[in-house]
Amino acid sequence: MTALILGLVIFLGAHSVRIVADGWRTGVRAKLGENGWKGAYSVVSLAGFVLLVWGYGQARLDPVPLWTPLLWTRHLAALLMLVSFILLAAAYVPGNGIKAKVHHPMVLGVKVWAFSHLIANHTLADLLLFGSFLVWAVLDFRSSRQRDRAAGTVYPAGSAAKTGVTAVVGVVAWAVFAFWAHGALIGVRPFG
């Protein structure tokens, strides 16, 4: 469990700098340069990610159950993950209406991902992993929206065609992950 916690602290800590110390981030970024900052940020993030993945895998070997999971929560999680994948696609498909509306679809997608996995799983490691990501995503989404308001950021309106493409990309990615990749990569098949 120590590796999981340390990985979460490092990974989410790196991703929280803009939330808690935006001025410090700006100063360090100016000193290191754009590429130096991205390099350091990537190394720290990757180290945290590797630790949290390994730590979560280790914690799954000796689970500490906290409650009895209900079958319907798996079905709700699958539906919510469809929404999460569409939001993830909206972060990358330019000119879509979803990004125009929510402004930060990737962070919102992480929120939905974390919540859906939190309700469908039942161990202490699940609570630590998904609960931490949920709290981080809530704080980051709020912080991002505040920065947008302070800067007067205006997101261009999206087109219906690009929003449709976004939805299709999200649905296809969800299907591939739900019916194949989740089982192959994580060892759990959402649909049995």
VEXDREN-2710 file (C-alpha; in Angstrom, 1 decimal):
% VEXDREN-2710
k/r/px/py/pz
1/MET/0.0/0.0/0.0
2/THR/3.0/2.3/0.6
3/ALA/4.0/2.2/-3.1
4/LEU/0.4/3.1/-4.1
5/ILE/0.2/6.0/-1.7
6/LEU/3.7/7.3/-2.7
7/GLY/2.8/7.0/-6.4
8/LEU/-0.4/8.9/-5.8
9/VAL/1.4/11.7/-3.9
10/ILE/4.0/12.0/-6.7
11/PHE/1.7/11.7/-9.7
12/LEU/-1.2/13.8/-8.3
13/GLY/1.3/16.2/-6.7
14/ALA/2.9/16.9/-10.0
15/HIS/-0.5/17.4/-11.6
16/SER/-1.6/19.7/-8.7
17/VAL/1.2/22.3/-9.0
18/ARG/-1.0/24.6/-11.1
19/ILE/-3.8/24.2/-8.5
20/VAL/-1.8/25.1/-5.5
21/ALA/1.3/26.9/-6.7
22/ASP/0.7/28.4/-10.1
23/GLY/3.1/31.3/-9.4
24/TRP/5.9/28.9/-8.4
25/ARG/5.2/26.8/-11.5
26/THR/5.5/29.9/-13.8
27/GLY/8.8/30.9/-12.2
28/VAL/10.4/27.4/-12.4
29/ARG/9.1/27.1/-16.0
30/ALA/10.8/30.4/-16.9
31/LYS/14.1/29.2/-15.4
32/LEU/14.0/25.8/-16.9
33/GLY/12.5/26.8/-20.2
34/GLU/9.5/25.2/-21.8
35/ASN/11.3/21.9/-22.8
36/GLY/13.1/21.7/-19.4
37/TRP/9.9/22.1/-17.5
38/LYS/8.1/19.5/-19.7
39/GLY/11.0/17.1/-19.3
40/ALA/11.1/17.4/-15.5
41/TYR/7.3/17.2/-15.3
42/SER/7.2/14.1/-17.5
43/VAL/9.9/12.3/-15.5
44/VAL/8.2/13.0/-12.1
45/SER/4.8/12.1/-13.5
46/LEU/6.0/8.9/-15.1
47/ALA/7.8/7.8/-11.8
48/GLY/4.6/8.5/-9.9
49/PHE/2.5/6.7/-12.4
50/VAL/4.7/3.6/-12.4
51/LEU/4.7/3.5/-8.6
52/LEU/0.9/3.9/-8.3
53/VAL/0.3/1.2/-11.0
54/TRP/2.7/-1.2/-9.3
55/GLY/1.4/-0.3/-5.8
56/TYR/-2.2/-0.8/-6.9
57/GLY/-1.3/-4.2/-8.5
58/GLN/0.4/-5.3/-5.2
59/ALA/-2.6/-4.1/-3.1
60/ARG/-4.9/-6.2/-5.3
61/LEU/-3.0/-9.3/-4.3
62/ASP/-4.1/-8.9/-0.7
63/PRO/-7.3/-6.9/-0.8
64/VAL/-8.9/-5.2/2.2
65/PRO/-12.6/-5.2/1.4
66/LEU/-14.6/-2.2/2.8
67/TRP/-18.1/-3.1/1.7
68/THR/-20.0/-5.6/-0.4
69/PRO/-20.2/-4.4/-4.0
70/LEU/-23.7/-4.4/-5.7
71/LEU/-24.1/-5.8/-9.2
72/TRP/-25.9/-2.8/-10.5
73/THR/-22.9/-0.6/-9.7
74/ARG/-20.9/-2.4/-12.4
75/HIS/-23.6/-1.6/-15.0
76/LEU/-23.7/2.0/-13.9
77/ALA/-19.9/2.2/-14.1
78/ALA/-20.0/0.9/-17.6
79/LEU/-22.5/3.5/-18.7
80/LEU/-20.5/6.3/-16.9
81/MET/-17.3/5.1/-18.6
82/LEU/-19.0/5.6/-22.0
83/VAL/-19.5/9.3/-20.9
84/SER/-15.9/9.4/-19.7
85/PHE/-14.5/8.2/-23.1
86/ILE/-16.6/10.7/-25.0
87/LEU/-15.3/13.5/-22.7
88/LEU/-11.8/12.2/-23.3
89/ALA/-12.3/12.3/-27.1
90/ALA/-13.7/15.9/-26.7
91/ALA/-10.3/17.0/-25.3
92/TYR/-8.6/16.0/-28.6
93/VAL/-11.1/16.5/-31.4
94/PRO/-10.9/20.1/-32.4
95/GLY/-14.0/22.3/-32.8
96/ASN/-16.5/20.1/-31.0
97/GLY/-19.4/21.4/-29.0
98/ILE/-18.6/19.4/-25.9
99/LYS/-15.3/21.2/-25.3
100/ALA/-17.1/24.5/-26.1
101/LYS/-19.6/23.8/-23.3
102/VAL/-17.5/22.2/-20.5
103/HIS/-14.1/23.8/-21.4
104/HIS/-12.0/21.1/-19.7
105/PRO/-13.5/17.7/-20.9
106/MET/-10.4/15.6/-20.0
107/VAL/-10.5/16.6/-16.3
108/LEU/-14.3/16.1/-16.3
109/GLY/-13.7/12.7/-17.9
110/VAL/-11.2/11.8/-15.1
111/LYS/-13.9/12.8/-12.6
112/VAL/-16.4/10.5/-14.2
113/TRP/-13.8/7.7/-14.5
114/ALA/-12.9/8.0/-10.9
115/PHE/-16.5/8.1/-9.6
116/SER/-17.6/5.2/-11.8
117/HIS/-14.7/3.0/-10.6
118/LEU/-15.2/4.1/-7.0
119/ILE/-18.8/2.9/-6.9
120/ALA/-18.1/-0.4/-8.7
121/ASN/-15.1/-1.4/-6.6
122/HIS/-14.9/-2.1/-2.9
123/THR/-11.4/-2.4/-1.5
124/LEU/-9.2/0.0/0.4
125/ALA/-6.8/0.2/-2.6
126/ASP/-9.8/1.2/-4.8
127/LEU/-10.9/3.8/-2.3
128/LEU/-7.3/5.3/-2.2
129/LEU/-6.8/5.2/-6.0
130/PHE/-10.1/6.3/-7.3
131/GLY/-11.0/8.5/-4.4
132/SER/-7.7/10.4/-4.7
133/PHE/-8.3/10.9/-8.4
134/LEU/-11.8/12.1/-7.8
135/VAL/-10.8/14.6/-5.3
136/TRP/-7.9/15.8/-7.5
137/ALA/-10.3/16.1/-10.6
138/VAL/-12.8/18.1/-8.6
139/LEU/-10.2/20.5/-7.4
140/ASP/-8.4/20.8/-10.8
141/PHE/-11.7/21.4/-12.7
142/ARG/-12.6/24.1/-10.2
143/SER/-9.2/25.7/-10.5
144/SER/-9.2/25.5/-14.3
145/ARG/-12.5/27.2/-14.5
146/GLN/-11.4/29.9/-12.1
147/ARG/-8.3/30.5/-14.3
148/ASP/-10.5/30.7/-17.4
149/ARG/-12.8/33.3/-15.7
150/ALA/-9.8/35.4/-14.5
151/ALA/-8.2/35.3/-18.0
152/GLY/-11.5/35.9/-19.8
153/THR/-11.0/32.8/-21.8
154/VAL/-13.6/32.3/-24.5
155/TYR/-13.9/28.8/-26.1
156/PRO/-15.0/28.8/-29.7
157/ALA/-18.4/27.3/-30.5
158/GLY/-18.2/23.7/-31.8
159/SER/-19.9/22.4/-34.9
160/ALA/-22.5/19.6/-34.8
161/ALA/-20.4/17.5/-37.3
162/LYS/-17.3/17.6/-35.1
163/THR/-19.3/16.9/-32.0
164/GLY/-20.7/13.9/-33.8
165/VAL/-17.2/12.8/-34.7
166/THR/-16.2/13.2/-31.0
167/ALA/-19.1/11.0/-29.9
168/VAL/-18.3/8.3/-32.4
169/VAL/-14.6/8.3/-31.5
170/GLY/-15.5/8.1/-27.8
171/VAL/-18.0/5.3/-28.3
172/VAL/-15.5/3.2/-30.4
173/ALA/-12.7/3.8/-27.9
174/TRP/-15.1/2.8/-25.1
175/ALA/-16.1/-0.4/-26.9
176/VAL/-12.5/-1.4/-27.6
177/PHE/-11.5/-0.8/-24.0
178/ALA/-14.6/-2.3/-22.4
179/PHE/-14.7/-5.5/-24.5
180/TRP/-11.0/-6.1/-25.0
181/ALA/-8.3/-3.8/-23.6
182/HIS/-9.6/-3.5/-20.0
183/GLY/-9.3/-7.3/-19.6
184/ALA/-6.0/-7.5/-21.5
185/LEU/-4.3/-4.7/-19.6
186/ILE/-6.0/-4.7/-16.2
187/GLY/-7.1/-8.3/-15.9
188/VAL/-10.8/-7.4/-15.2
189/ARG/-13.4/-7.8/-17.9
190/PRO/-16.2/-5.3/-17.3
191/PHE/-18.8/-7.5/-19.2
192/GLY/-17.7/-10.9/-17.8
END
